[in-house]
Amino acid sequence: MKRITWNSPVVLSFALISGLVLALNYLTGGASNRLLFMVYKGSLSDPLFYVRLFTHVLGHADITHYTNNMILFLMLGPLLEEKYGSKRLLEIILLTALITGIIQVLLPFNTALLGASGVDFAFIILASITGTHKSNEIPLTLIIVAVIYIGQQVMEGLLIHDNVSQLTHIIGGLVGAVYGLVFRS
């Protein structure tokens, strides 16, 4: 008899926590996201400012935002967690959150950032590197994915004015590329 396993602890925990954060956001009318799960310019004396630099990747605006992020996250995450290990995958998530959070607050715009799309794009680029074993080679798949992906994000950033942070996607992709090139085995 087959049994269901908790096969990818970091990925499954992240998805579950993000779902609970979304439910909390609905229950509080958005107050919990503003307090804990979105990053924006704030006082450096506020301890929650530093917490939000990491936790903003857990927050999502609505069920559609959550679903779109989690589909990619749950498709790519388990493969990457198996390849790189839980600790390293958690490092990628935390580093992506921190870098995108810091850049968000340094930008001249007065906007907030939330969601896991930067982490998703770190996973996309990391997945395109996974499977290459020689440290002196750059996989063609990485180049193609990066050109298509970064090109799309630049074009959307220039031509489409929406609530999507293309810069966050690009930064996430860069984190994934660096991790993949440094830690491939």
Buried (B, 14 or more C-beta within 10 A) or exposed (E): EEEEEEEBEBBBEBBEEBBEBBEBBEEEEBEBBBEBBBBBBEEEEEEEBEBBBBBBBBBBBEEEBBEBBBEBBBBBBBBBBBBBEBEBBBBBBBBBBBBBBEBBBEEEEEEBBBBBBBBBBBBBBBBBBBEBEEEEEBBEBBEEBBEEBBEEBEEBBEEEEEEBBBBBBBBBBBBBBBBBBEBBE
